[in-house]
Amino acid sequence: MIGINLSRDSRPIKHRQKRSRLSARSIAGIVCLLFAAGASATAATLPAGFSETQIAGGLSSPTAMDLAPDGRIFVTLQGGQLRVVKNGVLLATPFLSLTVDSAGERGLLGLAFDPNFSSNNFVYVYYTVPGDPAHNRVSRFTANGDVAMAGSELILVDLDNLSGAGNHNGGAIHFGPDGKLYIAVGDNANRANSQTLSNRLGKILRINSDGSIPADNPFVSTAQGMNRSIWALGLRNPFTFAFQPGTTRMFINDVGESTWEEINDGIAGSNYGWGICEGACSPPNASFRDPLFQYAHGSTSTQGCAIVGGGFYNPTTVQFPATYVGKYFFADLCNGWVRLFDPSNNTATDFASGLSSPVDLKVAKDGSLYYLAIGSAALFRVQFAGTAPGIITHPANQTVTQGQTVTFNVSANGSAPLSFQWQRNQVNISGATSTSYTIAATTAPDNGAKFRCLVTNAFGSATSNEATLTLVPPALATEDNSDSAIALNAVTLIRDPFPLTDPYNLSSDNRTRVMLFATNLILANGEDASFVTARAEDAQMNIYPLTVEYVGPVPGFNWLTEIVIVLPGNLPSGQSVLISATWHTQTTNKARIRIK
């Protein structure tokens, strides 16, 4: 798993032997170049608000890491050293230097801290013991400060002898919430190993912290000897796995052969189908547990060749936005990306790209995300410097004619994602949750209303200034520099029959009518003359109700509305009167007409 090209071609021996000698040499050369090119660090591309810092470099062929309860970070190197990063500095003296077989994907591959590390100082490691044949081993060491106590190794498990294949060793070890030590073991490049209880290859093992076998293991009564430590089977190369803090949930990352990479739900006694199925079984097979999520081999941003990771985002202190909580980070060694798996719907979204061959991910108690990159021989920390929203552009006051459309806009900065909620007179408007709010047709109650927007994210909120909506009242048109109404023959036709051609289907009686012109009076759909009232006022301030017979647009003049009113016979003759109209509680100016 450690070398990119070996992992992609880590097929069973009978398949790999068909490759030419030149191809095998080429692959080995590429792997060596990868290990040698440890200084080629590249900056990852991260979402807005996130940043990364290199914590330690010069880590030759790193394979795994773990975070000690006291804040130190321990990193395993394939060549056998266990290095310590303390207070952001890589200590010069290794915690431990083991003699290992580091051919192919072998070496020092995994570590774990005892649940009671603060009191017993126990550190567990998984490494390949040299020999003919070689085998993998899990041992316990006792820490003495920043180094292992001399002579403290206690061998807990010696695994099955390995064939000549140097790949598919697994190597991850972690304590579960039950206090048991879980061990991921690869199939040693032989798919047949994964489907038998006669060896521990291609399995997840479960042991007590002293190396003994728990009595409640699922195969304790069917397997023999140390094989009773088998907890799950049917895996190819479960290089990494993780437990979700605060739960019993376990995700197993299984590296595929040529088609699929898998995230599996770790459940006692499960058979995950390898080497009969790769990815979800097709056709379905009730004997096997299909992966929760799988992604194909390829070169796109959602494809890859070797899954690594992973870590649940359930830290003691949440640093990332709340939307990350409960999600699962995983990465791909070959394509250098990190994605986020959502266990609630079994989907994944992009998080980071441009990593130089990541091999491990961990979520720290303080909410930071650490990743180990073999291509850059370095350890990185990803943090979120979240900022509360700030209003950039406040909504502006708006003045429109009643009935017209009006839109308020706001813009804000701050850590994504931002949420928007518009308010009217400080009360939330249902459904108004974008950067703009539109009233399609303003009505009289909108006049004087105040609108603002509340912008929030995981780190705070900001409220825009209020914008006032003013509706321009309708106005009767008057002649320049006077209060005389602009009316159709208003003076000459008063008290005379109005010679209508009846274009508006008005009544044909001989009552006197006058046509006035108004601005800013736009009837909404469904409204007619009954929505407008009018009245006249004489010099003695007597009020005369007027009948409004028609209200409609003036052809060719979009800004004008004509109002046809019927004058009552009791209006005083020989003087002028003031006429006004009211629409939706808004009253026009008073315009003067003279009565003959």
N, C-alpha and C positions, 0 to 999 in steps of 0.2 A: 504494500500500500504506500510505502514511503516514496518510492521512485515513481514519477508520473507514468512513464511509459511502461514500466513493469506492471503497474496496476491495471492499465487498460488491457494488457495482454496476459493477465494472470489467469489463464485458463488451465484446466486439468492437463497433466503431463501429456496424455495421449494426443491432445490437440496441439499443444505447444511444440511438440517434437516435429511437427510438419513444417515449421518455419525454417527458412534457410539459415545456414550458419552466418551469412552476412547480416541478415536481419537481426539475429540474436546479438551479434557484436554491436550493431548500430544501437540497439536498445540499451545495452549495457553502457555504451559510451555516453548516450544522452543522460542516463541516470547519474553517471559520475560527474558530468558537467553540471548537472543540477545541484549536486551536493557541493561542488567546488565553487559555485557561483553565489555563495551565500550573501555577498555584500550588495547585490543588485536590488536594493529596496525601491519600491515604487509607492507613491501615495495612493491610497484608496479613494474612490469616489463615494461620498457619503451623502445622505439626505441633508437638507438645509437644517442648520442648527447643530449638526454633529461635527466633531473634529477628532482626529487621531493623533497620538503621540507615541513615538518609539520609546519604549521603556528600556530595552536592552538589545544590543546587537552582538555580532560575533558568536552566535550560537550555531555551532557546526552541526548540521543535520538534526535539528530539533524534531522530536516525535510527539511529545505530549507535555502537558503542564497541569498543575493543580494549585489552588490558592489555600495557603495555610490559614488556620483560624486567627493567627496573630498578624496577618497582613503580608507575610512573605509569599513570594511566588517561586515555586520549584519547577524546573524545566528539565525533562529528560532529553539526553542527546543519544543518537543511535549508537555512537561509539562507546557508550558505557558510563559517561559522566552524568551525575545529577547536580545541576547548577541551581544557585539560589540568587534571587533578586530581592534585595532588602532595601527598603526606603528609596526605591527607584534606581538602585545601583546593582549591577551584576557583580557579585562577590568574586574575588580572584580565586579563592580556594573552593573547589567543588565540595558539595556535601558528601559525595560518594563517588568513587571511581571503581567500576566493576570491569572484570575481564569478560567480554561478551563475544559471541559470534555475530558480526555485523554485516555478513554477506547478504546481498539482496535486500529484503525487507526485515531482516532479523536485527537484533540489538536490544538496547534498553528502550522499552516501548510504552510503559505506563507506570503511573504511580497513584497512590491514594493516602490520605491521612486518616488515622484512626479517629472514630467519633469522639474519643476521649484524649485526643492528642495533647490538649492543654495540660493534662496531668500525667499521661504515660509516655508522651513523645514518640509514639510509634509511627513509622513511615513504611508503607508497603510499595514494592516495585515488581514489575513484570519484565523479565529479560531472557535472552537466549543464551543458554549455557553452551560453550564450545564443546565439541566432542565428535565422535564418529560412532553412532549418530549424535547430532545435537538435539537439544530439547529446550522447551521454554519452562521458565520457573517463576513462581511467586514467592518472594521472601519478605521478611519483616526486619527493619532496622530500627534502632533507637537513636533519636537525635540527642546530641550533646551540643546545644547551642546551634551553630550554623554548619556543623559537620556531624557525620554519623559516628556514634561511639564505636571504637575499635572492637572487633570481635563480637558485635551485637547481632550479626545476621542469624535469623531463625528461618530455615527453609520450611515453608508451609505446604507448597504444592510443587512437585515435579511432574510436568505434563508429558504426554506421549512423545516418543521418539519421532523425530522429523525425517522425512525423506530428503532427497537431494534438492527438492524445490525450495527456493529461498523465500517464497512469498506466502501470503495468506496466513499470517501469524496472529492476527487480532492484536491484543495487547492492552486494551483499556481495562482498568480496574477501578471500581467505585464502591463505597459503602452505600447500601440502601437505607431507607427509613426504618427498616427492621433491625438495623445493626449488623447485618450480614454483609460479607464481602462478595461482590459479583465480579466475575472474570470473563472477558470476551476472548474467545479462542477461534482462530481461523481454521479453514478446512485443510491446510497444508497442500493446496492446489489439487485436491482429490475430492470431487463432489460426493463420492460414495461415503466418505467419512461423516458427512453431515446428517445422514439418515440412519445412523446406527447408534445404539446405546453401548456398543462395545469399546468405544474410545471417546475421548473428550474433545475431539477436533470438530470445528464447525458448530460450536455450542456456546451458550452462556452457562457458566458454572456459578454455584452459590455455596459458600463455605462459611464457617464461623471464623472469627478473627484469629483463632489459634490453629486454623487449618483443618479442624474436624468438620464432619458433614452434618448439617442440620437434620434432625429427625423428620421434619415436615417437607423435605425436598420432594418434588413431584414423582421422581423415579427411584426413590430410595428403596422401594420394595421390588423393583423390576430390574434395575441395573445391578452390576456387581462391583465390589471393591470401591476404588476411587471414582468410578463412573457414576456412583450414586450422587456425586456432586453436580450432575447435569441438572440444569434448571429449565433450559429450553434448547431446541435443536433446529436443524434445517437452515443453518446460516452459512454464508460463503466466507465473508471476511468482515465480521463486525468490529471494525477498527475503532469505532467510538460509540459511546452510548451515554445517556444522562438520566438522572432522576429529577422530577419536578419537586422543588422544595415545598414542604407543607402538605404533600400528597404522597401516594404510593405509586404514582404513574412513572413509567420508565419508557423511554424511546431508544430504540436500537437502530443505529445507522449501519446498513449492510451494503458493502461495495459490490456492485454487479459485475457481470462478465463482459457482455458486449451490447447490452440493450438497456437495462434499467438500473437505477440507483434507488434505494429504498429507505423509508422511515417506517419502522415496525413498532407496534404496540407491545411492550415487554410484559408478557403474561405467563405465569408459571405453567409449565407443561406444554407450551405451544410448540408447534412444528411450522416453520416459516417456508418450507417447500423446496429449498435448495438441496440437491441439484436436480430436482424434477421440474421446478418452476423458477423462472427469473422474473421478478415483478409479480403482479397478480396472476394467478393461475388461469389459463385459458385452454380448455373450458374450466369453469370453477371446480375446485376440489375441496370437499368438505373436510378432508383430513388436514388441510393446511390453513394457516392464518395468513391472509393476504396483507400486504403493507397498507398502512394508513395513507401513505403518499409515495409516489414514485415519479421520477423524472428520467427522461430519455438521454441516451448518449448523443452528443453532438457539440457544436461550437457556439450555439446561441447563448443569450443571457439567462436562459432558463434550463439549459442542458449542461452536460458535463461528462465526467468519466469516473469520479471517485468521491463519494460523499464523505464529509468529515464534520466534526463539530463535537457536540452541539451543546446548547445551553438554554434552559427555560428562563424567561425573563420574569423571575419572581424574587427579586432581591429584598434584603431587609429594608433598604432605603431606595425608593423608586426615583430614579434620576431621569429616565427617558419619559416621553409623553405617555399618558395613561393608556393609550391604545396599544402599547407594546406589552403590557402586563399579561402574563399567562401565555404569551406566544413563545415559539421555539426557534432559536437561531440555529441554522446549519449552513455549511459551506461546501464548495466543491474545489478539490485540490487542483484539478486541471484547468478549469476556466476562471478560477480566482474570484468568485463572487460569494456573497453571503446573502441568504434569503431568510424570510421569516414565515414559519409555518403556524397556521391558526388551527389548534386542535378542535375548535368549536365547529368548523365546517370543512376541515381537511383540505384547505387551500393554502397556497404560498404566494408571497409577494416579495418583490425585490427590496434589498436593503443597501448593499454595498457591492462595488465592483472594482476591478483593478488591483486586487490583492495578489501578492506574489506567492502562489502555491500555499494556501493556508492548510494546516494540518490539525489544528485544535482550536476550540472556542470555549470560553468560560465567562459566566456572569458573576461579577463580584458583589459582595454584600452592599457596597456603596452605590450599586446600580450601574457601574461601568461595565463595558464589554471588552474582554481581552481576547486577542487572537494571536496565534503562533504561526509564523510563515516560514516554511523551509526554504522558499526561493529567495528570501531576503535575510535569512538566518537571524531573525529578529522577533522580538515580542512587542506587540502594540497594544495600546489602550484606546478605546473609543469612548468618548464622553459626549454628553449633551449639555450645551450651554444654553438652556432654554431662556427665552425672553418673553415677558408679558407683551400683549398687544399694545400698539401705539397708533393713534389716529393720524394718518397722513393728510387726507383730504376730508374735511367735514361736509356734510350735506348743506346745500345753499338754500337760502330763502327763495320761494317761488311765488310768482304772481301770474295767474292765468285767468282766463274767462271761465266762468262756471260752465261745466259740460266738457271742457277740454281735458286732455290727458296731461298728467304731470308725473315726473320721475325724480326721485331723490337718489343720490349716489354717495357712497362712502368708500374710502380706501384706507387700509391699515397695514402695518408691518407687525413682526413678531414671529415667534416660532410656530411653524405649521404643526398640525392643521388649525386654521382659524375658523371659528363659528360666528355667524352673524344673526342678530335678532333685532328687527325693527320694532320700534314702539311708537304709538300715537298717544300723545298726552300722557306719556310714561306708562302705558299699558301695552303689553306684547300684542303684536299683530299676528294672528295665526297664519302660518305658512310663509311669512316674510323673513326668509333666512338666507338671502343672497346679498351681494354687495350693492344692490339697487332695490328700490321699492317704487312701484308704479301704481297710480290710481288711473284706471282707464277712462273714467268719466267723472269729473268732479261734480259734487252736489253742494247745495247750500250749507249743510252741516260741516263741510270740509273747511269753510272759511274760518281762518284763525287757528286751525288745528296745528299742533306742533309735533314734528317728527324727529326722531333721533335713532341711532343704531348702537346696540351693545355688542362689542366684539370680545370674544373670549377664546382662550386656549388653556392648556394644562397648567400654565404658569400665572394666570391672572386675567384681568379684563380691562377694557377701556370703553368709555362711553363718549360718543360724538357730541358736539354741540347740537342744540335743537335748531331745526329749521322751521320757519313759519310759512304756512300756505295761506296766501291771500287771494281771494277770488274777486276779480274786478266786477263791480256791480253793473247791471245793464244801465244804459243812458239813452235818453231821447235826444236825437240829433237836433241841434239848433243852428240858426244862421250865425255867421261869424260875428263875434263881438255883441251878441244880443242873447236874450232868453226866448226869442221867437222860435217856435217849432218849425222844423222843415217838414211840411205836410203837403199832400197832394191837393192843390187848389183849396187849401184850408180856409182862406179868407173868403173867397168868392163863393164857395159852395156851402158855407155854413147856412143852415136852415133852408137850403134848397135840396131838391131831390138829388141824390148822388148818382150820376149817370154811369153805373157799373155795367161792365160787359159780363159780369158774373164769372170771372175766371176762377174764382175760388168757391163756387157754389153757394154764394151768400144769398140771403133772402132777398126777394125782389120788392119788398114794401118801399114806401116812400119816406122811411125814416132817414134822418140826416146822418151821414157817415163821414168819417175823415180817416185818411190813411197817414199814420205817423211812421217815422223811421227810428229804429233803435240800434245801438251797438251793444256788443257783449251780452246778447240774449240769444243763446243757442239752446233750443229745445232738445232734450234728450229723447231717445227712442221711446215711443209710447206717450209722449207729452203732446198736448194740443193747446188751443186757445183757452181751455178751461183752467189751465195752470197759471194764467196771467190775469190779474185784475187791474182796473184803472179807475181813476176818479178825477173830478174837476173841482177847483176851489175858486170862488169868486172874490171880489175885492172885500166883501164883508166877511170872508173866511167861512162862508157856507160851503158844505161839502156835497157834491153830487156824484153818486156812483155811476159809472159808465159801463156799458156792456162791451166786452171784448169779443168780437165776432170772428176774427182770424188772426193768426200769428204764423208767419212763414218767411222763408228766405227771399231776398231780392235777387232775381236772376242776374248773374254777372257780377254781383257784389257780395262776396262771401262774408264780408265783415258786417253787412247790414241785415237787419230783420225788419219786416214791415208789420205793423200792428193796425188792424182795422177796428175802429171803435164806433159805437152807435151813440150819438148825442141825444140826451133826453130833451123833451120839448120845454122843460121848465128852466133851461139855462137862461140867465138874463141876457137880453139883447143889447147891443150898443156898447158893450164893454168886453174886455178880455178876461179870460180865465186861465188858470194854471192847471195843466194836466200832468199827471204822473202815473206810472205803471209799477206794479209790484209782481215779482216772480221769485218764488222760493224764499220769501221773507226779505228779499232785497228790493228796495224801492229806488226807482230812477230819480234823476233830477226833475225839477218842475219846468215844463216848457209851455210858453204862452201862445195861445191862439185867440183871435178876436172874433167875437160873435156879432153878426150884422144886426 
